[in-house]
Amino acid sequence: MLVQRLYDPQKGYWTLPSGFVDAGEDPKLAAKRECLEETGLVVTNLKLLDVLFSLEHPRGASILIIYQGEVQAGELKPGDDANQAAFHQLDNLPPLAFASTKQILFSYE
Protein backbone atom coordinates (compact mmCIF):
# COMPACT_ATOMS: atom_id res chain seq x y z
CA MET A 1 0.00 0.00 0.00
CA LEU A 2 1.41 3.35 -1.04
CA VAL A 3 0.29 6.96 -0.95
CA GLN A 4 1.01 9.67 -3.48
CA ARG A 5 2.47 12.75 -1.83
CA LEU A 6 0.31 15.86 -2.03
CA TYR A 7 3.11 18.22 -0.96
CA ASP A 8 6.84 18.69 -1.38
CA PRO A 9 9.30 17.20 -0.87
CA GLN A 10 8.71 14.72 -3.68
CA LYS A 11 5.19 15.97 -4.51
CA GLY A 12 3.45 13.56 -6.89
CA TYR A 13 5.70 10.63 -6.06
CA TRP A 14 4.63 7.59 -4.05
CA THR A 15 5.76 6.39 -0.64
CA LEU A 16 4.67 4.36 2.34
CA PRO A 17 2.14 6.03 4.65
CA SER A 18 4.22 7.93 7.17
CA GLY A 19 4.47 10.94 9.38
CA PHE A 20 5.87 12.32 12.58
CA VAL A 21 5.67 10.85 16.07
CA ASP A 22 4.15 13.40 18.43
CA ALA A 23 5.88 14.22 21.72
CA GLY A 24 5.12 11.44 24.20
CA GLU A 25 3.47 9.23 21.55
CA ASP A 26 4.31 5.55 21.20
CA PRO A 27 5.82 5.05 17.69
CA LYS A 28 3.60 2.02 17.07
CA LEU A 29 0.48 4.07 17.86
CA ALA A 30 1.82 6.87 15.62
CA ALA A 31 2.14 4.37 12.75
CA LYS A 32 -1.48 3.27 13.22
CA ARG A 33 -2.64 6.90 13.41
CA GLU A 34 -0.71 7.98 10.32
CA CYS A 35 -1.98 5.02 8.33
CA LEU A 36 -5.57 5.87 9.23
CA GLU A 37 -5.06 9.58 8.47
CA GLU A 38 -3.43 8.97 5.08
CA THR A 39 -5.32 5.90 3.83
CA GLY A 40 -8.59 5.56 5.75
CA LEU A 41 -7.53 2.07 6.88
CA VAL A 42 -7.32 0.74 10.42
CA VAL A 43 -4.28 -1.50 10.80
CA THR A 44 -3.57 -4.01 13.57
CA ASN A 45 -0.94 -6.62 14.48
CA LEU A 46 1.94 -4.26 13.78
CA LYS A 47 5.37 -5.87 13.69
CA LEU A 48 8.59 -3.90 13.62
CA LEU A 49 10.38 -4.49 10.30
CA ASP A 50 13.29 -2.09 10.39
CA VAL A 51 14.67 1.23 11.57
CA LEU A 52 16.40 3.37 8.95
CA PHE A 53 18.32 6.60 9.14
CA SER A 54 17.76 9.04 6.27
CA LEU A 55 19.10 12.43 5.20
CA GLU A 56 16.55 12.94 2.43
CA HIS A 57 14.20 15.41 4.08
CA PRO A 58 15.11 19.08 3.54
CA ARG A 59 14.34 19.92 7.19
CA GLY A 60 16.97 17.51 8.49
CA ALA A 61 17.66 13.91 9.30
CA SER A 62 14.92 11.35 9.81
CA ILE A 63 14.73 8.12 11.71
CA LEU A 64 12.23 5.89 9.96
CA ILE A 65 10.56 3.19 12.03
CA ILE A 66 8.91 0.75 9.64
CA TYR A 67 6.08 -1.54 10.70
CA GLN A 68 4.14 -4.20 8.84
CA GLY A 69 0.49 -4.62 9.75
CA GLU A 70 -2.81 -6.11 8.71
CA VAL A 71 -5.79 -4.15 7.47
CA GLN A 72 -8.57 -4.57 10.02
CA ALA A 73 -11.20 -2.12 8.80
CA GLY A 74 -11.84 1.02 6.81
CA GLU A 75 -12.13 2.09 3.20
CA LEU A 76 -9.02 2.86 1.16
CA LYS A 77 -9.10 6.58 0.37
CA PRO A 78 -6.48 9.32 0.46
CA GLY A 79 -6.49 11.72 3.36
CA ASP A 80 -4.33 14.19 5.23
CA ASP A 81 -1.33 14.90 2.97
CA ALA A 82 -1.94 12.09 0.45
CA ASN A 83 -3.26 12.78 -3.04
CA GLN A 84 -3.99 9.09 -3.75
CA ALA A 85 -3.78 5.80 -1.85
CA ALA A 86 -3.55 2.44 -3.58
CA PHE A 87 -2.22 -1.08 -3.39
CA HIS A 88 0.54 -1.86 -5.91
CA GLN A 89 2.39 -4.99 -6.95
CA LEU A 90 6.17 -4.85 -6.45
CA ASP A 91 6.68 -5.56 -10.15
CA ASN A 92 4.44 -2.64 -11.18
CA LEU A 93 5.25 0.30 -8.89
CA PRO A 94 4.53 3.96 -9.62
CA PRO A 95 7.36 6.53 -9.41
CA LEU A 96 8.70 6.30 -5.85
CA ALA A 97 9.71 9.13 -3.55
CA PHE A 98 12.85 8.74 -1.47
CA ALA A 99 15.64 6.18 -1.61
CA SER A 100 14.45 4.93 1.79
CA THR A 101 11.07 3.97 0.26
CA LYS A 102 12.83 1.91 -2.39
CA GLN A 103 15.16 0.39 0.20
CA ILE A 104 12.38 -0.84 2.45
CA LEU A 105 10.14 -2.09 -0.37
CA PHE A 106 12.89 -4.13 -1.98
CA SER A 107 14.30 -5.44 1.31
CA TYR A 108 11.06 -7.27 2.14
CA GLU A 109 9.71 -8.48 -1.22
Secondary structure, DSSP 8 states (H G I E B T S, - for coil): -EEEESSSSSTT-EE-S-----TT--HHHHHHHHHHHHHSEEEEEEEEEEEEEE--STTS-EEEEEEEEEEEEE-----TTEEEEE---TTS---B-SHHHHHHHHH--
